[in-house]
Structure formats: C-alpha cells, structure tokens
Amino acid sequence: MAGTDRKQAGLSGGPPVILHQPQLGENIGLAARAMLNCGLTEMRLVAPRDGWPNEKARAAASGANEVIDNAVVFATLPEAIADLTHVFATTARPRGMVKPVLTPKAAAVALRTLLSEGRKAGLLFGPERMGLTNDEIPLADTIVAVPLNPAFSSLNLAQAVLLVGYEWLQAADATPDFRHWGGGDEPAPKAELMNFLERFEAELDDCGFLRNLEQRPTMVQNLRNLFQRARPTSQELRTMHGAVRNLVDKRKS
C-alpha cells in the first residue's frame, strides 16, 4: 500500500533493532522499511554477510533512508548489545532453555516500561536461514515468540521486524478504533439527519411506498436504522436532499 507523506510529522527513535548476521542486502532494506513504518530508526548490523553499505539494501528500503544511512555495523553480537541492559530476542524454536517468553504485544509493553524507567533495551533478530543459535540466545533476557500456525510459523526477517515493531507502535498509539476517513468530516448532527428522514418518509408516504399501514412502522425503522449505521455527513445529507428533490420533480412532471 502506498502511504508515504513527507508533509506529515514522522516518528523516530525507539529501541535499537539488532540484525545479527543478516544475509541478503534486500532483506536488510526490507527490514529498514518495516522499522520506519513503525517509527523505529536505530538499526544495528552484526557482521552482514554481503558487507556494508549495500546498494541492494537501499533499493529495497523504498525510501527508508534515515534507517539505512544511520545503520551501525558491529563485528560481534556482544559488541552490538554492550550498552543495553535488556535484550528481547525473537525466535520460533524452543531451545530447551529457561527463559521468559512473551508475545510481541506483551514484549512491547515491557519494552516501553523499561525505556520509561531510563533503562536501555533492544530487539534482536537472528539470521534469515536459521535464526539465533543456542550460543546466541543466552545473551538475551527475554524471548519474543509470535503465536502463529504451529505447523508453519516461519517468518522472513522483514515480517518478524514488522510484527514486533507494529506492537511496539500500538503500545502507545491512541488512534480510535473507528473513525471517518474523508476530509475530516464528522457525522451530521442528529437534527440534520432527522430532518432528512422526516422529509424522505413524507415523500415515501406521498408516492405510496409506505401504504401498507401494518408494515409501515417496521419499514420506517429499517430505513432509519440504515441511515443511522451509515452516519452520513452534512454534505452527504445535502446530496440526499437533492436526490429526493429531483426524484419528486421527475415523478410530478
């Protein structure tokens, strides 16, 4: 989906995202794009296989240049997490280790709590092919496991970054669950809606549509419920008034 608008104020910062031994430059670029989607801008790369900088990464990032341009490369994983006090590591495989395991949603809340307390925490993602190894997971404090189809829970690198990053974003997002999309117009006041409905029903009475007196109350209720669910704007009601007026004029001409 296209959704880039450079006129809008962007989100930035957040915890560092550490990509351990990423293989393809394209995957790094796609991960950078996913990061910026979620307002995460600090990328750390540990021994990228194909070197850095990488033009294939930049191309795949599709404009997430602030992430690509500021990515920092480390030779080893201990160096990449040296300044962190808490590491959340993603893995789909149980490794027989005693570790707290959180969903991305719970991990995002815990991560925000740690950062609000002034602690520095980060998100760790393993290589595309095998993920983190038994030698690398002990460096993490908490495991993040995405609840997916248990028979097929494999994710590519960018998908994993996007899923965890999205929950990070949602943990502090105040977007209402429902809103009208279209110029910012709010639903019309009830007085305007009732004015239209009364006119509409009067014209339906006049043309004989509501002539069945036994069924009329139910038909009126259905029509009113339909328009109430639609939550029309003032402009939409003016359009409906015009439509009714033209239908009436056509019928009476």
CYANA upper distance limits for C-alpha pairs under 8 A (distance plus 0.5 A):
  6 ARG  CA     10 GLY  CA      8.43
 10 GLY  CA     39 GLY  CA      7.78
 11 LEU  CA     36 LEU  CA      8.40
 11 LEU  CA     38 CYS  CA      8.17
 11 LEU  CA     39 GLY  CA      4.98
 11 LEU  CA     40 LEU  CA      7.99
 12 SER  CA     36 LEU  CA      8.14
 12 SER  CA     39 GLY  CA      5.23
 12 SER  CA     40 LEU  CA      6.09
 12 SER  CA     41 THR  CA      6.06
 13 GLY  CA     39 GLY  CA      7.22
 13 GLY  CA     40 LEU  CA      6.02
 13 GLY  CA     41 THR  CA      5.88
 13 GLY  CA     42 GLU  CA      7.06
 14 GLY  CA     39 GLY  CA      7.56
 14 GLY  CA     40 LEU  CA      5.75
 14 GLY  CA     41 THR  CA      7.47
 14 GLY  CA     42 GLU  CA      7.85
 15 PRO  CA     40 LEU  CA      7.51
 15 PRO  CA     42 GLU  CA      7.50
 15 PRO  CA    120 LYS  CA      8.05
 15 PRO  CA    121 ALA  CA      6.66
 15 PRO  CA    122 GLY  CA      5.57
 15 PRO  CA    123 LEU  CA      7.45
 16 PRO  CA     40 LEU  CA      8.02
 16 PRO  CA     41 THR  CA      7.99
 16 PRO  CA     42 GLU  CA      5.27
 16 PRO  CA     43 MET  CA      6.28
 16 PRO  CA     44 ARG  CA      7.32
 16 PRO  CA    121 ALA  CA      7.98
 16 PRO  CA    122 GLY  CA      5.46
 16 PRO  CA    123 LEU  CA      6.82
 17 VAL  CA     40 LEU  CA      8.27
 17 VAL  CA     42 GLU  CA      6.69
 17 VAL  CA     43 MET  CA      5.49
 17 VAL  CA     44 ARG  CA      6.54
 17 VAL  CA    122 GLY  CA      6.56
 17 VAL  CA    123 LEU  CA      5.41
 17 VAL  CA    124 LEU  CA      6.63
 17 VAL  CA    125 PHE  CA      8.18
 18 ILE  CA     43 MET  CA      6.57
 18 ILE  CA     44 ARG  CA      5.13
 18 ILE  CA     45 LEU  CA      6.42
 18 ILE  CA     46 VAL  CA      7.81
 18 ILE  CA     80 ALA  CA      7.87
 18 ILE  CA    122 GLY  CA      7.72
 18 ILE  CA    123 LEU  CA      6.50
 18 ILE  CA    124 LEU  CA      5.25
 18 ILE  CA    125 PHE  CA      6.62
 19 LEU  CA     43 MET  CA      8.07
 19 LEU  CA     44 ARG  CA      6.70
 19 LEU  CA     45 LEU  CA      5.56
 19 LEU  CA     46 VAL  CA      6.68
 19 LEU  CA    124 LEU  CA      6.72
 19 LEU  CA    125 PHE  CA      5.57
 19 LEU  CA    126 GLY  CA      6.69
 19 LEU  CA    127 PRO  CA      7.82
 20 HIS  CA     45 LEU  CA      6.67
 20 HIS  CA     46 VAL  CA      5.23
 20 HIS  CA     47 ALA  CA      7.52
 20 HIS  CA     48 PRO  CA      8.00
 20 HIS  CA     77 LEU  CA      7.30
 20 HIS  CA    124 LEU  CA      7.73
 20 HIS  CA    125 PHE  CA      6.58
 20 HIS  CA    126 GLY  CA      5.50
 20 HIS  CA    127 PRO  CA      6.36
 21 GLN  CA     45 LEU  CA      7.63
 21 GLN  CA     46 VAL  CA      5.70
 21 GLN  CA     47 ALA  CA      5.53
 21 GLN  CA     48 PRO  CA      5.34
 21 GLN  CA     49 ARG  CA      6.77
 21 GLN  CA    126 GLY  CA      7.43
 21 GLN  CA    127 PRO  CA      5.92
 22 PRO  CA     27 ASN  CA      8.03
 22 PRO  CA     28 ILE  CA      7.39
 22 PRO  CA     45 LEU  CA      7.99
 22 PRO  CA     46 VAL  CA      7.97
 22 PRO  CA     47 ALA  CA      7.95
 22 PRO  CA     48 PRO  CA      5.52
 22 PRO  CA     49 ARG  CA      6.77
 22 PRO  CA    126 GLY  CA      7.81
 22 PRO  CA    127 PRO  CA      5.48
 22 PRO  CA    128 GLU  CA      7.00
 23 GLN  CA     27 ASN  CA      7.96
 23 GLN  CA     48 PRO  CA      6.57
 23 GLN  CA     49 ARG  CA      5.46
 23 GLN  CA     50 ASP  CA      7.00
 23 GLN  CA    127 PRO  CA      7.21
 23 GLN  CA    128 GLU  CA      7.27
 24 LEU  CA     28 ILE  CA      7.20
 24 LEU  CA     49 ARG  CA      7.71
 24 LEU  CA     50 ASP  CA      7.11
 24 LEU  CA     57 ALA  CA      8.45
 25 GLY  CA     29 GLY  CA      6.79
 25 GLY  CA     50 ASP  CA      7.25
 25 GLY  CA     54 ASN  CA      6.48
 25 GLY  CA     55 GLU  CA      8.01
 25 GLY  CA     56 LYS  CA      5.76
 25 GLY  CA     57 ALA  CA      4.85
 26 GLU  CA     30 LEU  CA      6.68
 26 GLU  CA     56 LYS  CA      5.85
 26 GLU  CA     57 ALA  CA      5.14
 26 GLU  CA     58 ARG  CA      8.40
 26 GLU  CA     59 ALA  CA      8.09
 26 GLU  CA     60 ALA  CA      5.85
 26 GLU  CA     61 ALA  CA      8.33
 27 ASN  CA     31 ALA  CA      6.55
 27 ASN  CA     57 ALA  CA      7.44
 27 ASN  CA     60 ALA  CA      8.10
 27 ASN  CA    157 LEU  CA      7.05
 27 ASN  CA    158 ALA  CA      7.01
 28 ILE  CA     32 ALA  CA      6.64
 28 ILE  CA     57 ALA  CA      6.05
 28 ILE  CA     60 ALA  CA      8.45
 28 ILE  CA     61 ALA  CA      8.31
 28 ILE  CA    158 ALA  CA      8.19
 29 GLY  CA     33 ARG  CA      6.77
 29 GLY  CA     56 LYS  CA      7.78
 29 GLY  CA     57 ALA  CA      4.45
 29 GLY  CA     58 ARG  CA      6.21
 29 GLY  CA     59 ALA  CA      7.48
 29 GLY  CA     60 ALA  CA      5.15
 29 GLY  CA     61 ALA  CA      4.56
 29 GLY  CA     62 SER  CA      8.28
 29 GLY  CA     68 ILE  CA      7.86
 30 LEU  CA     34 ALA  CA      6.76
 30 LEU  CA     57 ALA  CA      7.88
 30 LEU  CA     60 ALA  CA      6.01
 30 LEU  CA     61 ALA  CA      5.72
 30 LEU  CA    158 ALA  CA      6.01
 31 ALA  CA     35 MET  CA      6.60
 31 ALA  CA     61 ALA  CA      8.02
 31 ALA  CA    157 LEU  CA      7.06
 31 ALA  CA    158 ALA  CA      4.75
 31 ALA  CA    159 GLN  CA      8.25
 31 ALA  CA    161 VAL  CA      6.63
 31 ALA  CA    162 LEU  CA      7.93
 32 ALA  CA     36 LEU  CA      6.77
 32 ALA  CA     41 THR  CA      8.46
 32 ALA  CA     43 MET  CA      8.06
 32 ALA  CA     61 ALA  CA      6.32
 32 ALA  CA     64 ALA  CA      6.75
 32 ALA  CA     67 VAL  CA      6.39
 32 ALA  CA     68 ILE  CA      7.12
 32 ALA  CA    158 ALA  CA      8.45
 33 ARG  CA     37 ASN  CA      6.73
 33 ARG  CA     60 ALA  CA      8.33
 33 ARG  CA     61 ALA  CA      5.39
 33 ARG  CA     62 SER  CA      7.21
 33 ARG  CA     63 GLY  CA      8.07
 33 ARG  CA     64 ALA  CA      5.83
 34 ALA  CA     38 CYS  CA      7.13
 34 ALA  CA    158 ALA  CA      6.82
 34 ALA  CA    159 GLN  CA      8.33
 34 ALA  CA    161 VAL  CA      6.87
 34 ALA  CA    162 LEU  CA      5.46
 34 ALA  CA    165 GLY  CA      8.02
 35 MET  CA     39 GLY  CA      6.78
 35 MET  CA     40 LEU  CA      5.33
 35 MET  CA     41 THR  CA      6.97
 35 MET  CA     67 VAL  CA      8.36
 35 MET  CA    161 VAL  CA      7.25
 35 MET  CA    162 LEU  CA      7.08
 35 MET  CA    165 GLY  CA      6.92
 36 LEU  CA     40 LEU  CA      5.79
 36 LEU  CA     41 THR  CA      6.56
 36 LEU  CA     64 ALA  CA      6.76
 36 LEU  CA     67 VAL  CA      7.62
 37 ASN  CA    162 LEU  CA      8.37
 38 CYS  CA    162 LEU  CA      7.95
 38 CYS  CA    165 GLY  CA      6.02
 38 CYS  CA    166 TYR  CA      6.16
 38 CYS  CA    168 TRP  CA      8.02
 38 CYS  CA    169 LEU  CA      6.19
 39 GLY  CA    169 LEU  CA      7.69
 40 LEU  CA    165 GLY  CA      7.84
 41 THR  CA     66 GLU  CA      7.50
 41 THR  CA     67 VAL  CA      5.58
 42 GLU  CA     67 VAL  CA      6.90
 42 GLU  CA     70 ASN  CA      7.66
 42 GLU  CA     71 ALA  CA      7.16
 43 MET  CA     67 VAL  CA      6.88
 43 MET  CA     68 ILE  CA      8.15
 43 MET  CA     70 ASN  CA      7.77
 43 MET  CA     71 ALA  CA      5.34
 43 MET  CA     72 VAL  CA      7.08
 44 ARG  CA     71 ALA  CA      6.10
 44 ARG  CA     72 VAL  CA      5.45
 44 ARG  CA     73 VAL  CA      6.45
 44 ARG  CA     74 PHE  CA      7.77
 44 ARG  CA     80 ALA  CA      7.40
 45 LEU  CA     71 ALA  CA      7.43
 45 LEU  CA     72 VAL  CA      6.56
 45 LEU  CA     73 VAL  CA      5.18
 45 LEU  CA     74 PHE  CA      6.55
 45 LEU  CA     80 ALA  CA      8.30
 46 VAL  CA     73 VAL  CA      6.31
 46 VAL  CA     74 PHE  CA      5.27
 46 VAL  CA     75 ALA  CA      6.22
 46 VAL  CA     76 THR  CA      6.35
 46 VAL  CA     77 LEU  CA      6.56
 46 VAL  CA     80 ALA  CA      7.33
 47 ALA  CA     51 GLY  CA      8.02
 47 ALA  CA     73 VAL  CA      7.41
 47 ALA  CA     74 PHE  CA      6.72
 47 ALA  CA     75 ALA  CA      5.75
 47 ALA  CA     76 THR  CA      7.24
 48 PRO  CA     52 TRP  CA      7.45
 48 PRO  CA     73 VAL  CA      8.44
 50 ASP  CA     54 ASN  CA      8.06
 52 TRP  CA     73 VAL  CA      8.15
 54 ASN  CA     58 ARG  CA      7.17
 55 GLU  CA     59 ALA  CA      6.72
 56 LYS  CA     60 ALA  CA      6.66
 57 ALA  CA     61 ALA  CA      6.58
 57 ALA  CA     68 ILE  CA      8.20
 58 ARG  CA     62 SER  CA      7.62
 58 ARG  CA     63 GLY  CA      8.18
 58 ARG  CA     64 ALA  CA      8.36
 58 ARG  CA     65 ASN  CA      7.44
 58 ARG  CA     68 ILE  CA      7.06
 59 ALA  CA     63 GLY  CA      8.34
 61 ALA  CA     65 ASN  CA      7.52
 61 ALA  CA     68 ILE  CA      8.15
 64 ALA  CA     68 ILE  CA      7.15
 65 ASN  CA     69 ASP  CA      6.14
 66 GLU  CA     70 ASN  CA      6.62
 67 VAL  CA     71 ALA  CA      6.58
 74 PHE  CA     79 GLU  CA      6.91
 74 PHE  CA     80 ALA  CA      6.20
 75 ALA  CA     79 GLU  CA      7.62
 75 ALA  CA     80 ALA  CA      8.41
 76 THR  CA     80 ALA  CA      7.00
 77 LEU  CA     81 ILE  CA      6.93
 78 PRO  CA     82 ALA  CA      6.29
 78 PRO  CA    139 LEU  CA      8.29
 81 ILE  CA     87 VAL  CA      8.17
 81 ILE  CA    122 GLY  CA      8.33
 83 ASP  CA    120 LYS  CA      7.94
 84 LEU  CA    119 ARG  CA      8.34
 84 LEU  CA    120 LYS  CA      5.57
 84 LEU  CA    121 ALA  CA      5.82
 84 LEU  CA    122 GLY  CA      7.31
 85 THR  CA    119 ARG  CA      6.97
 85 THR  CA    120 LYS  CA      6.07
 85 THR  CA    121 ALA  CA      6.32
 86 HIS  CA    119 ARG  CA      8.38
 86 HIS  CA    120 LYS  CA      7.20
 86 HIS  CA    121 ALA  CA      5.11
 86 HIS  CA    122 GLY  CA      7.15
 86 HIS  CA    140 ALA  CA      7.76
 86 HIS  CA    141 ASP  CA      6.42
 86 HIS  CA    142 THR  CA      8.40
 87 VAL  CA    121 ALA  CA      6.12
 87 VAL  CA    122 GLY  CA      5.62
 87 VAL  CA    123 LEU  CA      6.56
 87 VAL  CA    124 LEU  CA      7.29
 87 VAL  CA    139 LEU  CA      8.08
 87 VAL  CA    140 ALA  CA      5.39
 87 VAL  CA    141 ASP  CA      5.84
 87 VAL  CA    142 THR  CA      6.98
 88 PHE  CA    107 ALA  CA      8.16
 88 PHE  CA    121 ALA  CA      8.07
 88 PHE  CA    122 GLY  CA      6.68
 88 PHE  CA    123 LEU  CA      5.44
 88 PHE  CA    124 LEU  CA      6.47
 88 PHE  CA    140 ALA  CA      6.49
 88 PHE  CA    141 ASP  CA      6.69
 88 PHE  CA    142 THR  CA      5.36
 88 PHE  CA    143 ILE  CA      6.21
 88 PHE  CA    144 VAL  CA      6.87
 89 ALA  CA    123 LEU  CA      6.45
 89 ALA  CA    124 LEU  CA      5.04
 89 ALA  CA    125 PHE  CA      6.63
 89 ALA  CA    137 ILE  CA      7.76
 89 ALA  CA    140 ALA  CA      6.38
 89 ALA  CA    141 ASP  CA      8.23
 89 ALA  CA    142 THR  CA      6.79
 89 ALA  CA    143 ILE  CA      5.46
 89 ALA  CA    144 VAL  CA      6.26
 90 THR  CA    123 LEU  CA      8.22
 90 THR  CA    124 LEU  CA      6.82
 90 THR  CA    125 PHE  CA      6.12
 90 THR  CA    126 GLY  CA      7.89
 90 THR  CA    143 ILE  CA      6.28
 90 THR  CA    144 VAL  CA      5.14
 90 THR  CA    145 ALA  CA      6.52
 90 THR  CA    160 ALA  CA      8.44
 91 THR  CA    125 PHE  CA      8.27
 91 THR  CA    126 GLY  CA      8.25
 91 THR  CA    131 GLY  CA      7.12
 91 THR  CA    132 LEU  CA      7.33
 91 THR  CA    143 ILE  CA      7.38
 91 THR  CA    144 VAL  CA      7.03
 91 THR  CA    145 ALA  CA      6.39
 92 ALA  CA    145 ALA  CA      6.32
 92 ALA  CA    146 VAL  CA      7.72
 92 ALA  CA    153 SER  CA      7.42
 92 ALA  CA    154 SER  CA      7.75
 95 ARG  CA    134 ASN  CA      7.33
 99 LYS  CA    141 ASP  CA      7.68
 99 LYS  CA    142 THR  CA      6.69
 99 LYS  CA    143 ILE  CA      7.17
100 PRO  CA    141 ASP  CA      8.15
100 PRO  CA    142 THR  CA      5.82
100 PRO  CA    143 ILE  CA      6.65
101 VAL  CA    142 THR  CA      6.54
101 VAL  CA    143 ILE  CA      5.15
101 VAL  CA    144 VAL  CA      6.24
101 VAL  CA    145 ALA  CA      7.12
102 LEU  CA    106 ALA  CA      6.23
102 LEU  CA    107 ALA  CA      6.07
102 LEU  CA    142 THR  CA      7.84
102 LEU  CA    143 ILE  CA      6.72
102 LEU  CA    144 VAL  CA      5.51
102 LEU  CA    145 ALA  CA      6.69
103 THR  CA    107 ALA  CA      6.49
103 THR  CA    144 VAL  CA      6.13
103 THR  CA    145 ALA  CA      5.90
103 THR  CA    146 VAL  CA      6.18
103 THR  CA    147 PRO  CA      7.49
104 PRO  CA    108 ALA  CA      6.50
104 PRO  CA    144 VAL  CA      6.48
104 PRO  CA    145 ALA  CA      7.32
104 PRO  CA    146 VAL  CA      6.76
104 PRO  CA    163 LEU  CA      7.81
104 PRO  CA    164 VAL  CA      5.78
104 PRO  CA    167 GLU  CA      6.57
104 PRO  CA    168 TRP  CA      8.41
105 LYS  CA    109 VAL  CA      7.10
105 LYS  CA    164 VAL  CA      8.16
105 LYS  CA    167 GLU  CA      5.72
105 LYS  CA    168 TRP  CA      7.86
105 LYS  CA    171 ALA  CA      7.95
106 ALA  CA    110 ALA  CA      6.76
107 ALA  CA    111 LEU  CA      6.40
107 ALA  CA    144 VAL  CA      7.17
108 ALA  CA    112 ARG  CA      6.67
108 ALA  CA    164 VAL  CA      7.99
108 ALA  CA    167 GLU  CA      6.33
108 ALA  CA    168 TRP  CA      5.12
108 ALA  CA    171 ALA  CA      6.78
109 VAL  CA    113 THR  CA      6.71
109 VAL  CA    168 TRP  CA      7.86
109 VAL  CA    171 ALA  CA      6.51
110 ALA  CA    114 LEU  CA      6.75
111 LEU  CA    115 LEU  CA      6.79
111 LEU  CA    121 ALA  CA      7.34
111 LEU  CA    168 TRP  CA      8.47
112 ARG  CA    116 SER  CA      6.54
112 ARG  CA    168 TRP  CA      8.28
112 ARG  CA    171 ALA  CA      8.36
113 THR  CA    117 GLU  CA      6.88
114 LEU  CA    118 GLY  CA      7.17
114 LEU  CA    119 ARG  CA      5.91
114 LEU  CA    120 LYS  CA      7.66
114 LEU  CA    121 ALA  CA      7.56
115 LEU  CA    119 ARG  CA      5.60
115 LEU  CA    120 LYS  CA      6.47
115 LEU  CA    121 ALA  CA      7.37
125 PHE  CA    131 GLY  CA      7.79
125 PHE  CA    132 LEU  CA      7.84
125 PHE  CA    157 LEU  CA      8.03
125 PHE  CA    160 ALA  CA      8.50
125 PHE  CA    161 VAL  CA      8.24
126 GLY  CA    130 MET  CA      7.98
126 GLY  CA    131 GLY  CA      4.70
126 GLY  CA    132 LEU  CA      5.07
127 PRO  CA    131 GLY  CA      5.23
127 PRO  CA    132 LEU  CA      7.17
127 PRO  CA    157 LEU  CA      8.18
128 GLU  CA    156 ASN  CA      6.84
128 GLU  CA    157 LEU  CA      6.33
132 LEU  CA    136 GLU  CA      6.42
132 LEU  CA    137 ILE  CA      6.77
133 THR  CA    137 ILE  CA      6.74
134 ASN  CA    138 PRO  CA      7.66
135 ASP  CA    139 LEU  CA      8.48
136 GLU  CA    140 ALA  CA      8.12
147 PRO  CA    153 SER  CA      8.41
148 LEU  CA    152 PHE  CA      7.89
148 LEU  CA    153 SER  CA      5.81
149 ASN  CA    153 SER  CA      5.90
155 LEU  CA    159 GLN  CA      6.40
155 LEU  CA    160 ALA  CA      6.47
156 ASN  CA    160 ALA  CA      6.84
157 LEU  CA    161 VAL  CA      6.79
158 ALA  CA    162 LEU  CA      6.51
159 GLN  CA    163 LEU  CA      6.60
160 ALA  CA    164 VAL  CA      6.77
161 VAL  CA    165 GLY  CA      6.24
162 LEU  CA    166 TYR  CA      6.25
163 LEU  CA    167 GLU  CA      7.04
164 VAL  CA    168 TRP  CA      6.84
165 GLY  CA    169 LEU  CA      6.77
166 TYR  CA    170 GLN  CA      6.58
167 GLU  CA    171 ALA  CA      6.53
168 TRP  CA    172 ALA  CA      7.94
169 LEU  CA    173 ASP  CA      6.68
180 HIS  CA    184 GLY  CA      7.49
180 HIS  CA    185 ASP  CA      7.72
180 HIS  CA    186 GLU  CA      7.43
181 TRP  CA    185 ASP  CA      8.48
185 ASP  CA    233 THR  CA      6.98
186 GLU  CA    233 THR  CA      6.52
187 PRO  CA    231 ARG  CA      5.82
187 PRO  CA    232 PRO  CA      5.91
187 PRO  CA    233 THR  CA      4.85
187 PRO  CA    234 SER  CA      7.43
188 ALA  CA    192 GLU  CA      6.83
188 ALA  CA    193 LEU  CA      7.11
188 ALA  CA    231 ARG  CA      7.71
188 ALA  CA    232 PRO  CA      6.61
188 ALA  CA    233 THR  CA      4.98
188 ALA  CA    234 SER  CA      5.21
188 ALA  CA    237 LEU  CA      8.37
189 PRO  CA    193 LEU  CA      7.10
189 PRO  CA    234 SER  CA      8.25
190 LYS  CA    194 MET  CA      6.49
191 ALA  CA    195 ASN  CA      6.58
192 GLU  CA    196 PHE  CA      6.86
192 GLU  CA    234 SER  CA      7.78
192 GLU  CA    237 LEU  CA      8.21
193 LEU  CA    197 LEU  CA      6.69
193 LEU  CA    232 PRO  CA      8.40
193 LEU  CA    237 LEU  CA      7.70
194 MET  CA    198 GLU  CA      6.50
195 ASN  CA    199 ARG  CA      6.82
196 PHE  CA    200 PHE  CA      6.49
196 PHE  CA    237 LEU  CA      7.50
196 PHE  CA    240 MET  CA      8.48
196 PHE  CA    241 HIS  CA      7.29
197 LEU  CA    201 GLU  CA      6.45
197 LEU  CA    224 ARG  CA      7.60
198 GLU  CA    202 ALA  CA      6.56
199 ARG  CA    203 GLU  CA      6.80
200 PHE  CA    204 LEU  CA      6.74
200 PHE  CA    244 VAL  CA      7.66
201 GLU  CA    205 ASP  CA      6.61
201 GLU  CA    220 VAL  CA      7.91
202 ALA  CA    206 ASP  CA      6.68
203 GLU  CA    207 CYS  CA      6.70
203 GLU  CA    248 VAL  CA      8.14
204 LEU  CA    208 GLY  CA      6.66
204 LEU  CA    209 PHE  CA      5.69
204 LEU  CA    210 LEU  CA      6.53
205 ASP  CA    209 PHE  CA      6.49
205 ASP  CA    210 LEU  CA      5.65
205 ASP  CA    211 ARG  CA      7.06
210 LEU  CA    215 GLN  CA      8.31
210 LEU  CA    216 ARG  CA      6.02
210 LEU  CA    219 MET  CA      8.08
211 ARG  CA    216 ARG  CA      7.67
212 ASN  CA    216 ARG  CA      6.31
213 LEU  CA    217 PRO  CA      8.13
215 GLN  CA    219 MET  CA      6.73
216 ARG  CA    220 VAL  CA      6.56
217 PRO  CA    221 GLN  CA      6.63
218 THR  CA    222 ASN  CA      6.67
219 MET  CA    223 LEU  CA      6.79
220 VAL  CA    224 ARG  CA      6.63
221 GLN  CA    225 ASN  CA      6.50
222 ASN  CA    226 LEU  CA      6.62
223 LEU  CA    227 PHE  CA      6.97
224 ARG  CA    228 GLN  CA      6.55
225 ASN  CA    229 ARG  CA      6.60
226 LEU  CA    230 ALA  CA      6.87
227 PHE  CA    231 ARG  CA      6.84
227 PHE  CA    232 PRO  CA      7.58
228 GLN  CA    232 PRO  CA      8.28
232 PRO  CA    236 GLU  CA      6.22
232 PRO  CA    237 LEU  CA      6.91
233 THR  CA    237 LEU  CA      6.81
234 SER  CA    238 ARG  CA      6.78
235 GLN  CA    239 THR  CA      6.83
236 GLU  CA    240 MET  CA      6.79
237 LEU  CA    241 HIS  CA      6.62
238 ARG  CA    242 GLY  CA      6.78
239 THR  CA    243 ALA  CA      6.72
240 MET  CA    244 VAL  CA      6.64
241 HIS  CA    245 ARG  CA      6.61
242 GLY  CA    246 ASN  CA      6.70
243 ALA  CA    247 LEU  CA      6.73
244 VAL  CA    248 VAL  CA      6.62
245 ARG  CA    249 ASP  CA      6.64
246 ASN  CA    250 LYS  CA      6.53
247 LEU  CA    251 ARG  CA      6.63
248 VAL  CA    252 LYS  CA      6.64
249 ASP  CA    253 SER  CA      6.43
